Amino acid sequence: MSDCTKPLALITGGEGELAKSISAQLISSGYEVLSPGRSELDVSDKDSVNNYFFENITRDLDLLINNAAIKKDSLFLNLSEQEWDEVIRVNLRGAFLCSKSALKLLCKNRNGHIINIGSFSALSGPAGQTNYAASKAALISLTQSLAQEGGKRNVRSNCILPGWLETQFTADVPENVKDQVLSHHTLNTFNTPESVAAFILFIHTQMPSVSGQIFQLDSRIHRWA
């Protein structure tokens, strides 16, 4: 049964390590957290999103974290239309559908926050990740547009680039590629799901005037302009 005395957060892609770490951080800070996996909430399917919100978001929503994502890495000339469409459908369409359902509630309440989980690939455009990089680059623009539209009703939108995380999501990456990525980190270390979760909690609870921003959390150097 829902505890109406606690702020409510929804994290998509709830089966991943990052989602679990964010959920633990929020729960320890007094939040009620919904963190469905794909079998409960298929973010790419409009009916699934609409039904999930109708059945589970029965009171004020405080925070949506668009975390659900997949990758289908392949060199561009080998990339199939199906691989392109599936990644865009989950990573971008999923964020669109969930944000649209959430924004209606947040604007009505004149309060709330949407956090999109992006990727450094959006900035670097690595070979073999055309579909993934494109989907994550689009999330940056989605974040900024949502911040513009939601700001008048006190609804924030920010994008977090967690950096390379050693999770199941990256477990299939060859060691030589992993070592190459690590060599670009000035601190010679990867981030952790726990530290990303701590930052998300901080920006959500301690920085109420921040919106429309993109936060890169690792030590790779990137010139924004």
PADREN-267791 format. One record per residue (C-alpha): x, y, z; residue in one letter. Coordinates in steps of 0.5 Angstrom, whole numbers, plus 500, padded with zeros to 3 digits. Each point is the difference from the previous one (the first is absolute). Layout:
XYZA ...
END
This chain:
500500500M 503507498S 502504506D 497507498C 505504505T 506498496K 502504494P 499495494L 505498494A 500496494L 506497497I 500496493T 504495499G 500497507G 504494499E 506503499G 506501505E 499508499L 493500501A 501495506K 505505503S 495506499I 495497503S 504498506A 502507501Q 493503499L 497495505I 505501505S 498508500S 493499501G 497499493Y 495495497E 503497494V 497496494L 505497496S 497495495P 504496495G 498499493R 495494501S 496505505E 501507496L 502499492D 502508499V 500499493S 493498500D 495505501K 494496502D 505497505S 502507503V 493503500N 498493504N 506501505Y 498507502F 493499500F 501494505E 506502504N 500507500I 494501505T 503507503R 505505499D 506499497L 506503502D 506497495L 500496494L 507497498I 500498493N 506495500N 497494496A 505499494A 503495495I 506499496K 500497493K 508501498D 502500493S 504503495L 495505496F 500496493L 499494504N 494503504L 493497498S 494504500E 497496506Q 506501504E 500508499W 492500501D 501496506E 505504504V 496507498I 494497502R 502498507V 505505502N 496506497L 493498498R 500497507G 502507503A 495504496F 494495502L 502500508C 502507500S 493502497K 496496505S 504503505A 500507498L 493501500K 500498508L 506504501L 497506497C 493499503K 504500507N 505506498R 505496503N 505494498G 506498496H 502496494I 507497500I 502497493N 506495501I 504501494G 507498498S 507503498F 499497493S 495505498A 506505501L 506496497S 496496494G 504493501P 501496494A 495494500G 495504504Q 496504495T 493498503N 502500507Y 504507499A 494503496A 495498505S 504503506K 501506497A 493501498A 499499508L 504507501I 495504496S 494497503L 503501506T 501508499Q 493500496S 496497506L 504505505A 498506495Q 492498500E 500497507G 504506504G 493504500K 497495504R 506499505N 502493496V 507499499R 504496495S 507498500N 505494497C 505496503I 506497496L 502495505P 506498497G 503493499W 497495505L 502493501E 493497500T 497494496Q 498506495F 508500498T 502493502A 500498492D 505505498V 507497499P 506502505E 504504495N 494504498V 499501508K 507502501D 500505494Q 494503503V 503500507L 507504497S 495506499H 499501507H 504505503T 499496507L 501493497N 494498503T 493498498F 494503504N 495495504T 493500500P 500502507E 503506499S 496502494V 494499505A 503504505A 500506495F 493499498I 497500507L 505506501F 497504494I 493498501H 500502507T 505505501Q 500504494M 493502498P 502506496S 504496495V 496498493S 502499493G 507498502Q 504494497I 505497506F 506496498Q 502496506L 507497498D 507502498S 500500493R 501507497I 495503495H 500507497R 492502500W 502506495A 
END
